[in-house]
């Protein structure tokens, strides 16, 4: 993760991601790219270079603006200037920590531009709030977040906008990784391990064995013996994994439970005051016989804990 790509829409809700941006930039030693979109009303176009209206590169003190000749309408120019100045103000706050910040404003379809532009950056992590209320951009970053999650191949760090604002700043003390016994689900581990190692955080590995199984489309409850056997298998698997990860010299805590996946993830995160959940956005049926991808969307809407979603490769 070399670039934190941060879409903002001018709303206070969307800005609640900024304390996390400062925290992540500190631990990961990354640059930050603040991004804003002026919606092209009714536009169906995908991102192309000529849709970029304003670019300000460098740190927060940059004062050079470049306007493309395609943009002639006074109203758009006013919005572009307003958006660019807004991003520079936010960049100044972040750059006080010695973080290198770029800002950029584009015109077009917000979700499409976010996905397309993020993928052009080196090793990006899209970092955004899950909802916001109309700022000067006239688009809600939260509704855009859903579209981005389902369209991008980049990892996405999501913060739930809340009202009132938290009284304390964010921290990374405990990171939770839900697993299902599949190699797909384990592809979230490198991200969680990197963050835990840099922040010296506890890494919690959760594997839930559901009390039901599905065979050929038919669902039936596990017998007591089957449940016990599955639990023992999962406990051995997590113990082995914890041993493999012990070289990172951080606290590794394996947790095995019998229950329902989404409830377990949400409850464990709350009970242990977890600061971040890191999970794959899809997986293949493992020992617990559940599909992680279907669960990640439910977790997103059931918890207020920040969530880092990783799209596994093949």
C-alpha positions in Angstrom: 0.0 0.0 0.0 1.9 3.0 -1.3 -1.0 5.5 -2.0 -4.0 6.4 0.1 -6.6 7.5 -2.4 -9.3 9.6 -0.6 -12.5 10.6 -2.4 -14.2 13.6 -0.7 -17.5 15.3 -1.5 -17.3 18.4 0.7 -19.5 16.9 3.5 -18.6 16.6 7.1 -19.6 12.9 7.1 -17.2 12.1 4.3 -14.4 14.0 6.1 -14.7 11.6 9.0 -12.3 9.4 7.1 -9.5 12.0 7.4 -8.3 11.1 10.9 -7.9 7.5 9.7 -6.0 8.8 6.7 -3.5 10.5 9.0 -3.2 7.4 11.1 -2.7 5.1 8.1 -0.3 7.4 6.4 1.8 7.5 9.6 2.0 3.7 10.0 2.3 2.9 6.3 4.6 5.8 5.3 2.5 6.4 2.2 1.5 9.5 0.1 -2.0 10.7 0.2 -4.1 11.6 -2.9 -7.2 13.7 -2.2 -9.8 13.4 -4.9 -13.0 15.2 -5.7 -15.5 14.9 -8.6 -17.7 17.5 -10.1 -20.6 15.4 -11.4 -21.3 15.7 -15.1 -25.1 15.7 -14.9 -26.6 12.8 -16.9 -23.2 11.7 -18.1 -22.6 8.0 -18.9 -19.0 8.5 -20.0 -16.1 6.6 -18.4 -12.9 8.3 -17.3 -10.7 9.7 -20.0 -7.8 12.1 -19.6 -9.7 15.1 -21.1 -12.3 15.0 -18.3 -9.7 16.1 -15.8 -10.4 19.8 -15.1 -8.1 20.9 -12.3 -4.9 19.3 -11.1 -2.8 20.5 -8.2 0.2 18.1 -7.5 2.7 18.2 -4.8 2.2 19.1 -1.2 -0.5 21.3 0.4 1.3 24.5 -0.5 0.9 24.0 -4.2 -0.7 27.0 -5.8 -0.5 26.1 -9.5 -3.8 25.4 -11.3 -4.2 24.0 -14.8 -7.5 24.4 -16.6 -8.2 22.3 -19.7 -9.6 24.2 -22.7 -12.7 21.9 -22.7 -14.2 23.5 -19.7 -15.6 26.9 -20.6 -18.8 27.2 -18.6 -18.5 29.7 -15.8 -20.6 27.6 -13.3 -18.3 24.6 -13.8 -15.2 26.8 -13.4 -16.5 28.2 -10.2 -17.2 24.7 -8.8 -13.8 23.5 -9.9 -12.0 26.4 -8.1 -14.1 25.9 -5.0 -13.5 22.1 -4.9 -9.7 22.5 -5.5 -9.4 25.1 -2.7 -11.4 22.8 -0.4 -9.0 19.9 -1.1 -6.0 22.1 -0.5 -7.4 23.2 2.9 -7.8 19.5 3.9 -4.4 18.7 2.5 -2.7 21.3 4.7 -4.1 19.6 7.8 -2.8 16.2 6.7 0.6 17.5 5.6 1.3 18.9 9.1 2.3 15.3 10.0 5.0 15.4 7.2 2.8 13.4 4.8 3.1 14.1 1.1 -0.3 15.1 -0.3 -1.6 15.5 -3.9 -5.1 16.9 -4.7 -7.1 16.5 -7.8 -10.5 17.5 -9.1 -12.2 15.9 -12.0 -15.5 16.2 -13.9 -17.6 13.1 -14.7 -19.3 10.2 -13.1 -18.0 9.9 -9.4 -18.0 6.1 -9.0 -16.5 5.5 -12.4 -13.8 8.1 -12.0 -12.9 6.9 -8.5 -12.5 3.3 -9.7 -10.6 4.3 -12.9 -8.3 6.8 -11.4 -7.4 4.7 -8.3 -6.2 1.9 -10.5 -3.7 4.2 -12.2 -1.9 4.9 -8.9 0.9 2.8 -7.4 -0.4 0.2 -5.0 -3.5 2.2 -4.0 -5.8 1.8 -1.0 -9.1 3.5 -1.5 -10.0 5.2 1.8 -13.5 6.6 2.2 -16.6 7.1 4.3 -19.6 4.8 3.7 -22.0 7.7 3.6 -22.1 11.5 3.6 -24.7 14.2 3.1 -24.6 16.5 0.1 -21.7 18.9 0.1 -21.0 21.4 -2.6 -20.3 18.5 -5.0 -24.0 17.5 -5.0 -23.1 13.8 -4.7 -23.1 11.5 -1.7 -19.9 9.7 -1.1 -21.7 6.9 0.8 -23.9 5.9 -2.1 -20.9 6.0 -4.4 -19.0 3.8 -1.9 -21.3 0.9 -2.6 -20.6 1.2 -6.4 -16.9 1.5 -5.9 -16.7 -1.6 -3.6 -18.4 -3.8 -6.3 -16.4 -2.4 -9.2 -12.8 -1.9 -8.1 -10.0 -4.5 -7.8 -8.2 -2.2 -5.3 -8.5 -2.8 -1.5 -11.0 -0.4 0.1 -10.8 1.0 3.6 -14.3 2.1 4.9 -15.3 4.2 7.8 -18.9 4.6 8.9 -19.9 8.3 9.2 -21.5 8.9 12.5 -23.2 11.8 14.2 -22.2 13.1 16.7 -18.4 12.9 15.9 -16.2 10.6 18.1 -14.6 12.4 21.0 -11.3 10.5 20.6 -9.0 9.9 17.7 -8.8 6.6 15.9 -6.2 3.9 16.9 -5.0 0.5 15.7 -4.7 -1.7 18.8 -6.6 -4.8 17.6 -7.2 -6.0 14.1 -9.7 -8.8 13.3 -9.4 -11.1 10.3 -12.4 -13.5 9.6 -11.3 -16.7 7.9 -13.2 -19.6 6.4 -10.5 -22.2 5.7 -10.1 -21.0 2.1 -7.0 -19.7 0.3 -9.2 -16.8 -1.0 -10.0 -15.6 2.6 -6.4 -15.8 3.6 -5.5 -13.2 0.9 -6.7 -10.6 3.4 -4.0 -11.6 5.8 -1.0 -9.8 4.2 -2.8 -6.5 4.5 -3.8 -7.1 8.1 -0.4 -8.4 9.0 1.4 -5.3 7.5 -0.9 -3.0 9.5 -0.6 -5.0 12.7 3.2 -5.2 12.5 3.7 -1.5 11.8 1.2 -0.4 14.5 2.3 -3.2 16.9 -1.4 -4.2 17.1 -2.9 -7.5 18.2 -4.0 -9.6 15.3 -7.1 -11.7 16.0 -8.0 -14.6 13.7 -11.7 -15.6 13.8 -13.1 -18.8 12.3 -16.8 -19.4 12.8 -18.2 -22.9 12.4 -21.9 -22.5 11.5 -24.3 -25.1 13.0 -25.8 -25.9 9.6 -24.4 -27.3 6.4 -25.6 -27.2 2.8 -25.4 -30.2 0.5 -26.8 -30.1 -3.0 -29.0 -27.2 -2.1 -30.4 -28.8 1.0 -29.6 -27.2 4.4 -29.6 -29.3 7.5 -28.2 -28.9 11.1 -24.8 -30.3 12.1 -24.9 -33.2 14.5 -23.1 -32.7 17.9 -20.3 -35.0 16.8 -19.9 -33.2 13.4 -19.8 -29.9 15.1 -17.2 -31.1 17.6 -15.1 -32.5 14.8 -15.3 -29.3 12.7 -14.3 -27.2 15.7 -11.3 -29.4 16.4 -10.2 -29.2 12.8 -10.6 -25.4 12.8 -8.7 -25.0 16.1 -5.8 -27.0 14.7 -5.8 -24.9 11.5 -5.8 -21.6 13.4 -3.1 -22.8 15.8 -0.9 -23.7 12.8 -1.5 -20.4 11.2 -0.8 -18.5 14.4 2.6 -20.3 14.6 3.4 -19.3 11.0 2.6 -15.7 11.8 4.5 -15.6 15.1 7.7 -14.5 13.3 6.1 -11.1 13.0 6.6 -10.7 16.7 3.1 -9.3 17.4 0.4 -10.9 19.5 -1.7 -13.4 17.5 -5.0 -14.5 19.0 -6.9 -17.3 17.3 -10.6 -17.5 18.1 -12.9 -20.4 17.1 -16.6 -20.3 17.7 -19.8 -22.2 16.8 -22.4 -19.8 15.6 -23.4 -17.6 12.7 -20.7 -15.8 10.8 -22.0 -12.2 10.6 -23.2 -12.2 14.2 -19.9 -13.6 15.4 -17.8 -11.0 13.5 -19.9 -8.1 14.7 -20.0 -9.4 18.3 -16.3 -10.3 18.6 -15.4 -6.9 17.2 -17.6 -5.2 19.8 -16.6 -7.4 22.7 -12.8 -7.0 22.1 -13.0 -3.3 21.1 -11.6 -4.2 17.6 -10.3 -1.1 15.7 -10.4 -2.7 12.2 -11.9 -5.7 10.5 -9.9 -6.9 7.5 -11.6 -9.4 5.2 -11.8 -10.7 1.7 -14.8 -9.7 -0.4 -15.3 -13.2 -1.7 -14.1 -16.7 -1.0 -14.6 -20.3 -1.7 -16.3 -22.7 0.7 -13.8 -23.9 3.3 -14.2 -26.0 6.5 -16.9 -23.8 7.8 -18.9 -24.1 4.6 -19.7 -20.5 4.1 -19.0 -18.1 1.3 -17.1 -15.1 2.7 -18.0 -12.8 -0.1 -21.7 -12.9 0.7 -20.9 -12.2 4.4 -18.7 -9.2 3.8 -21.5 -7.1 2.5 -23.7 -8.0 5.5 -20.8 -7.2 7.9 -20.4 -3.8 6.2 -24.0 -2.9 7.0 -24.1 -4.5 10.5 -21.0 -3.0 12.2 -19.7 0.4 12.9 -16.1 -0.8 13.1 -13.9 0.4 10.2 -13.6 -2.3 7.5 -10.8 -3.0 5.1 -12.1 -5.1 2.1 -9.7 -7.0 0.0 -10.5 -8.4 -3.5 -8.6 -11.7 -3.7 -6.8 -12.6 -6.9 -7.1 -16.0 -8.6 
